[in-house]
């Protein structure tokens, strides 16, 4: 928008950056959102499942403008970025609603139970977002564990047996929780900030035991459990070697995520 100042000079209104209210800054969040989507679709593809994948991505994108708008409103202020955030939230919310409606119309099997079970986890994350505390450990764990439920929902929509579908949520959630705790330690270490290694190691060990126990009970495929168990030695290696840049940490996690998804999907398909 262009105007004229008192001295006749042309004045341009400051541009409002849209990326800050429309695009998530948590780079790891992309992977932790898309991994369960890919896992569910690889295990049991369907049109309804694809629509749920779009809904998961829209929900992830919605979180950024929601945090901005909710934070500004909580402080009793309405800024240009607040209005832009509201518009982006409405856009993402519309896409989310349309995707869910498409899934409901096209699904031949009930897919909602995992999503309903994940609501408390998503509410925990939203509560921290509103209070501008989204970087705390609790919301960083609760959010990805909740969004991991979409793996089970997609699998159910595609006709996968309930036990196998819920097992996919377990695999995706364990992978997400281990990744969050490990990456937090890695980044603090790289920045020279105080950090502790035992939470990452303990979390990975507990996840490995839980995954292997679930495989022994027939709830998850052995290949998927093995992929989760492999996160334990990777964590030891990551915190033993010299610190690396955040981008390297991100690439490592991307490769790990692809490996977990691939092995778990093959396990479901082959029964191994």
N, C-alpha and C positions, 0 to 999 in steps of 0.2 A: 504494500500500500504506500503510495507516494503523496506527500503533501508539500506545503510551502511554509517556510519559517518566516519570522518577523522581518528578516533582512532580504527576503525574496529567494533565499536559497532553497533548493529542493531537498526535502527531508524524506527519508525512507524509514518506515516503521521497522523496528527490530524483528528479524525473522524468528519464528518459534521453531526450535528444532523438533522434528517429529520423531526421530529415532528414540529419543529419551522417553517418549510416552507410548511408542508403538512396538518397539523391538526389545525383547528381553536382553539384558546385559549378562545374564548368567549363561555363559557359553556351554557349560556342562549340562544345563537343563535341557538343551535340544536333544542330546543323546539319551538322557534319562527319560525323555518323553517318547522319542521315536523307537527306542529299543523294545519296549513292551508292545508297541503297535506292530513292529516288524515281527516280533515273536508270535503274536496272536495270528497274524495273517499267514505266516509261514506254516503254522501248525494246522490252521483250518481257514483257508481263504473263502470270502463271500462278499457280496455287495454290501450287506449290512455291516460286516466287519470293516470294510473299507470306509464306510460312513462313520463308524465309531472311531476309526483312526483320524479322520478329519476333525471329529469332535474333540478328540484328545489334543490335537495340535491347536485348535481354536481356544480350548481352555487354557493351554499353556500361554498362548499369546495374550489372552484376556487378562492374565494376572498382572502384566506390566502396567497398562493404563488404569486398572483397578487400584493398584497400589498408589499410583500418583494421585488419582482423583480422591480416593478415600483418605489419603494422608493430608491433602490440602483441605478437604472439608472438615477433617477432624481438628485442624488448626484454625478453623474458622476463616479461611481465605479462599477467594476464587481468583485465580490467575489465568492468563491466556493459555498456559499449559494445562490448567485444570479443564478448561472447555475442550481442548483438543483431546485430552485423555478420555473425557466422557464420550466424545464422538467415536474414538477408536474402540472403547469398551463396548459401545452399542454395536459397532460393526462386527467385532469378534463374537459378541453375544448372539447376534443374528445368525452368523455362520454356525455357531455351536448349536443353536436351537434347530436350524435347518438340517444339520447333519444328524442330530439325534432323531428328528422326525423321520428322516430317510431310513435310518436304521430300524426304527419301530415298524415302518410300513413294509420294508423288504425282508426283515428277519423272519425265518421260519422256526426259530427256537428262542426261548426266553434267555436274555442276556443281562438283565438288570441286577440280579442278586449281588455279583461282585461290586458293581458300581455303588449300590446302596450300602454295602458293607464298608466301602472306602470313604463315605461321606464324612465320618468323624475326623479322619486324617486330613481331609481337604479343609475342613473347618478350622482345624488347629493351625494349618498354614495360613489360611486367610486371616485369622485373628492376629497372628504375628505381623502379617503384611500391613494391616490397618494401623498397627502401632509402630510401623517402621522398624521392626525387629526381625526382618526376614533372613538376616545373616546368622541368626542364632542356630545352634545345632538342632534343636527340636523341630523347627519348621523345615530345615533343610533335609531332615530325615523323613518327617511325616509326609511332606508333599510328594516326593518321588515314590515313597512306599504306597501312597494312595493312588497316584497315576498309574502305577504298575498294575492296578486292577484291570486296566483296559485290556491287558493281555488275556485275562480270563474271559472278559466280556466278549471280545472279538472271537475267541476260540469257541465259546458257547454259541454265539450267533452263527458260526460256521458248522455247527453240529458236532463238535468234539464232546466226548463224554465229560460229565461234570467233574469227576475226580481229576482227570488229566488237565482240564481247563483251570481249575483252582490251583493245581500244582504249578501251572505257568505263572500265576500271580506270585506264588511263593518264590520261584526262581527269579523273576524280575525284581521283586521287592528286596530279596537278599543281595542281589547284584547291586541295586541302587544304594542300599544302606552301607554296604562295604565300600563302595566307591566314594560316597560322600565323606565318610569318616577318614578314609585314607587321603583323599585329595586335600581336605582341610589341614591335615598334618604336613603334607608335602608343601603346600603353599606357605604355611607359616614358617616352615624350615627354610624355604628358598628366600624368604624375606628377612631372615635373621631374627624372627620373633620367637618367643618361648613356645615350645610345643612338647607333646608327649607322644611316644610311640606305642605305648601299651594299649590305648583305646583302639587304635587301628588293628593291632595284632589280635586283640581279644575279640573284636567284632568279626574279623575274618575267620577266626577259629570257631566262634559260635555259629556263624553262618555255614561253615563247612560241615560241622557236626549235624546241624539241623537239616541241611540238604541231603547228606548221606543217610540220615535216619529216615527222612521222607522217602528216599529212593528204596530203602530196605522195606518200607511199609507199602510200597507200590503206588505212592502218590505222585512222584515225579520220576522222569526217566533217569537212568544212571548216567547217561552222557551229560545231562543238565546238571546233575549233582556234582559230577567230576569237574565241570567248568567252574562251579562255585567254589569247590575245594581248591582249585588251582589259584584262586585269588589270594589265598593265604601265603604261599611262597612268593608270589609277586609282590605282595605288600612288604614282606621282609626285605626283599631285594630293593624295592623302591626307597625305603627308608635307611638302607645300609649304604647305598651308593651315594656319590656326591649329589647335592641338590641340582635340579634342572629347572629350566624356565617353565612358566605356566603353560606355554603353547606345547611344550614337549609332554607335560603331564596330560594335557588334553588329548594329544594324539595317542598316547598310551591307553587312555581310557576308551577312546574310540575303537581301537583295535580289540581291546578286551570285551567291549560291549558286543561287537560283531561276532567274536568267538563264542560268547555265552549264548547269544541268540541262535547262531548256527548249530551249535552242539545240542542245545535244548530242543530245537525244532526237529533236527534229525532223530533225536531220541524219541520224540513223540511219534514221528512218522514210522519209525522202525521198531518201536517198542523196546528200545535198548536204553 
